[in-house]
Amino acid sequence: MDLIETDICIIGAGSGGMALAQGAAELGKDVVLVEKAELGGANVKVGSAPSKALIAAGRAAQAQRSGAALGIVPIEPHVDGARVMAHVRETIQALMPLDARARFESMGIRIVRAEGRFLDERTLDAGGHRIRARRFVIATGSRPQVPQLPGLESVTAFTTETIFGIDSIPANLVVIGGGAVGLELAQAFRRLGAKVTVIDSQRMLPQYERALSQPVFDALLREGILLREGAKIHAIERAPGDGVKVQIARVQGPETIEGTHLLLATGRMPNIESLALEKAKVATDAKGIKVDAALKTSNSRIYAIGDAAGAPQFAHMAAHHAALILRSFQFRLTAHSSYDAAPEVLYTDPEVAHVGLKQADAEKRKMRFEIVTVPLDETDRGRIDRISESVAKLLVGKGGRILGASIVAPSAGELILPWVMAISEGIRLSQLASLIVPYPTLGDHITRAAAAYYAPAEKESRAHFLSGALARFS
């Protein structure tokens, strides 16, 4: 077993690990990258990229059914399921890093294709190599969590990763899990022609207050998706023709749901079991590896980023963590990871985007704030496009400071960006009030929000001025 000594050893070559490896190499660090699979990680191969490709296909199909209010006669689209899934795979290939191994090796990065396992507090075993590093960074990501359900082993069940390997659109899809990914895929497959039922034992989309999630549920129901919230699964059985039967119980009574395909969308779990973290004196909890604000573990030599560190499970968070680590390593500045300005987006139609504090969080912290809401469907662009059930909701603190922003609308993920900047940079609503917003766009909600927040104060100020002036002349 040969010994490799290096500045930084990164375990995991997903979006965060690759960004960190490249950045560290460009800063002149000696880098070893340990990855048992291909470079690129799950996000491109089986995560966000293929799911958004499927959503894009579903959006194109739905566009042919829509438009009656605009004078367009709806038609039922002809969906070539095999071609749709080929489009998904082509998207994966297009986004996979080209010649990543050769490019990284040309930068001096040593790549070890093996599974890493700690031998002690400062040594990692990977493929017969003993690696000793000044710093280790764990960036191993996560994988779908498979629940313990009675009879699940008797049927073929797809996860939110393996579903993209099918060759056609399911005739009748049963989705277990009403979180973000479950509902995104449910709507996409429904728009592509599948019958879809979504089952969840708890409340669906629990991360959003009901006023924000209800427009999504309304849209799903209008499109013909069956939602079974608060349903306890009693049994899963194989149905004729390799199908599936799911027996559930709700307050409304028992029900048997049949389908041709079963999709498990029940969350993710960190990939940390094989690392032998106990030998490295690295503490963990139910979410993953425990880290402090500087992303450092209980072992001062070892850091963790992204899903492995229990962060919000978005690819952009792993990349953000990589940037913080680089800043810490290069400039000896203490990195402080904060999720206050970390956006999240639900890619259904309508989309839901959020950044900053949610109302319940602000209330729990006993913060003083005002709520400003702007119906986007009442903006000129909203009326032109005939959008519905769209709103921007802001939490505005003292002095016009933006505490949180939520948007329900088409392309909400794009519309949230100014509010991400406002929270990240401490920009107040008064500064946004003077923005020149192109007309007509949904971005007009920014100036409308400022007007709604400041107008009452301005009216009160003018009233005081007028009453004082009149008193002087009386």
Number of C-alpha atoms within 10 A of each C-alpha: 10 8 13 15 15 17 15 25 28 27 29 28 26 25 24 28 31 24 18 28 29 17 18 23 17 12 12 12 18 19 25 26 23 28 24 16 14 15 23 21 24 21 20 21 21 20 20 17 20 24 23 18 20 24 24 15 19 21 17 13 20 21 14 16 15 15 15 11 10 10 8 11 11 14 14 12 15 10 16 13 16 13 13 20 21 17 16 25 19 14 18 20 13 12 13 18 14 12 9 14 15 12 13 18 12 10 16 17 21 19 20 17 15 17 18 26 21 20 17 15 17 19 21 27 21 20 15 14 16 19 24 21 22 13 16 25 25 27 32 28 32 22 17 17 15 16 12 8 11 13 14 18 12 11 17 14 17 18 21 21 20 14 18 20 13 13 13 15 20 20 15 20 23 26 26 23 24 26 20 21 20 24 26 21 24 27 26 26 23 23 25 26 21 20 20 26 21 23 26 23 17 15 16 23 22 12 12 17 12 14 10 21 19 15 21 23 21 13 17 22 13 10 14 15 22 17 19 22 16 16 21 17 20 14 14 22 17 19 14 9 7 11 17 25 21 23 17 21 16 14 8 7 8 13 14 13 14 20 21 20 22 26 22 23 27 21 20 16 19 22 20 19 9 10 19 16 19 13 14 20 17 20 14 18 9 9 14 22 26 19 22 14 11 18 24 22 22 17 16 13 17 24 24 30 28 30 27 24 31 21 21 15 19 17 20 16 22 27 20 18 27 27 18 20 27 19 16 15 17 12 8 10 13 14 19 14 18 11 14 14 19 17 21 19 20 21 23 26 21 24 21 28 25 27 25 25 20 20 21 11 12 17 12 9 9 9 13 11 19 16 13 17 19 21 19 26 20 18 19 15 17 20 12 13 13 13 16 18 18 21 22 24 20 27 22 20 18 12 10 19 17 24 26 25 27 27 28 31 28 21 18 25 19 14 20 23 14 15 26 22 13 21 21 16 10 14 17 19 23 16 11 16 17 11 11 10 14 9 10 12 14 21 19 20 21 21 19 17 21 20 16 14 21 14 12 11 11 12 11 11 11 12 12 12 12 12 10 11 11 10 9 8 6 5
